[in-house]
Amino acid sequence: MRKAKALIFEMGQPGRRAIDLPACDVPAPDAADLIPDAFRRRTSAALPEVSQLELVRHYTALSQRNFGVDSGFYPLGSCTMKYNPKINEDACRMSGFAAIHPLQDEATVQGALELVAAMEGYLAEIAGMDAVTMQPAAGAHGELTGLKLIRAYHRHRGENRTKVIVPDSAHGTNPATAAVGGLETVEIKSHPDGAVDLEALRAAVGPDTAALMLTNPSTLGLFEKNIRAVAEIVHAAGGLLYYDGANANAIMGISRPGDMGFDVIHFNLHKTFSTPHGGGGPGSGPVGVKKELIPFLPVPVIAAEGGSYRLDYDRPLSIGKMQSFYGNFGVIVRAYAYILAMGPDGLRAASEDAVLNANYCLSRLKEKFHSPFARFCMHECVLTSKDQKPYGVRTLDIAKRLLDYGYHPPTIYFPLIVEEALMIEPTETESKETLDGFIAAMLRIADEAEEDAAKLKAAPATTVVGRLDEATAARKPVVRWKA
């Protein structure tokens, strides 16, 4: 039986305090001098009155309810929720990195500038690009930066190209970014084998095509086998290719988007290069470009001169500043430490292990769950609950039941073009023993769907709270406490 946890406001007694501050040893200013009368509170704030012990125990108990990569397997497809080595956290917390300010004189932050410049070079090499900007704050921000670069490139050539082609298997941010960037989305359907339909692409391109936005491997977990043909079709029409780098964990050290024909790419440092993420941050979405787009990169650009570094603002064709000087610097430092520790061979091995783990899951789970594509997958696999549907069980029920087995559910109902989708990404950091435990739970749930569907439809049964109403929670969230 579940036991409700008291809110912090429901605990304690009047007069209890978590800390006693010493008396002020300087004259206290008049409150009226600090806060205008119109903004002063007329009644005391209704704050919790608890002891320090009560406070610590309350928040410690809440923290133990959280689920994260450090506490268990987190197979969210498309998210790359892999383990992050703690030494990278130590690196980004070094005072020389953590205590500097972007408005300091350039001479006082030469180490930081050198690190960012080195990261630009590493990512350019990994992506097969000619230059990189570290400014974008996250993947979608990188997409916006990339499309602004593409639009500036076309306008500089005197062309008003307004349409962005997006496959129906794309991340939802792709069409959203095109709209935010003032461009029009043209959706093309996928071929039945999951690849880009070349005939549909040929029919979609034209003199108004600005770009094709593509994820490779795609959100279906499949590598685009006709990628060179795709590039030729788009380039022949005068458009550019944008690479959504959310799935770069499958290819780093093995294949490079620049060699595939892509002109622009964003990386998700918080996915591929070792930064804890989720819940909205932190993130970093560096953008790499081919040489033709370098003049349009955001300012400032880090320039090396005579053994030192400076910030170059004298770039008349630049799209301007997209964020702070260096981007999300702490995330960049973590990624820098990760790349140095892994080296080229280590990055390749990480991708190979991620692909191996995903195909291991696919080969075992397709015994009980439908596999929509008869192909090897890349770093993630897509399955469906179509075989459980006759018993009245849906993907949501399977995800809820997984909670009872102690696993975070995979991504569900995405990609949208796969009915009742389950999208599983094990990453390279999980052991075979962990994967075997997860697979055993999934196969057991498949049996339960046939034996006792009601159990799945009532799940979870062992968690702190039972099944939530997701629709109401999304549309009418309660995010503040009221007495």
Secondary structure as UniProt FT lines:
FT   HELIX           8..10
FT   TURN            14..15
FT   HELIX           31..34
FT   HELIX           37..39
FT   HELIX           52..63
FT   TURN            64..65
FT   TURN            69..71
FT   TURN            77..79
FT   HELIX           86..92
FT   HELIX           95..98
FT   TURN            102..103
FT   HELIX           106..109
FT   HELIX           110..127
FT   STRAND          131..133
FT   HELIX           139..156
FT   TURN            157..158
FT   STRAND          163..167
FT   TURN            168..169
FT   HELIX           173..180
FT   TURN            181..182
FT   STRAND          184..188
FT   TURN            192..193
FT   HELIX           198..204
FT   TURN            207..208
FT   STRAND          209..214
FT   TURN            219..220
FT   TURN            225..226
FT   HELIX           227..236
FT   TURN            237..238
FT   STRAND          240..245
FT   TURN            246..247
FT   HELIX           248..250
FT   TURN            251..254
FT   HELIX           257..260
FT   STRAND          264..267
FT   HELIX           269..272
FT   TURN            279..280
FT   STRAND          287..289
FT   HELIX           291..296
FT   STRAND          301..305
FT   TURN            306..307
FT   STRAND          308..312
FT   TURN            316..317
FT   HELIX           329..365
FT   TURN            366..368
FT   STRAND          381..384
FT   TURN            386..388
FT   HELIX           389..391
FT   HELIX           395..404
FT   TURN            405..406
FT   STRAND          411..412
FT   TURN            416..417
FT   TURN            419..420
FT   STRAND          421..424
FT   TURN            428..429
FT   HELIX           432..451
FT   HELIX           453..457
FT   HELIX           470..475
//
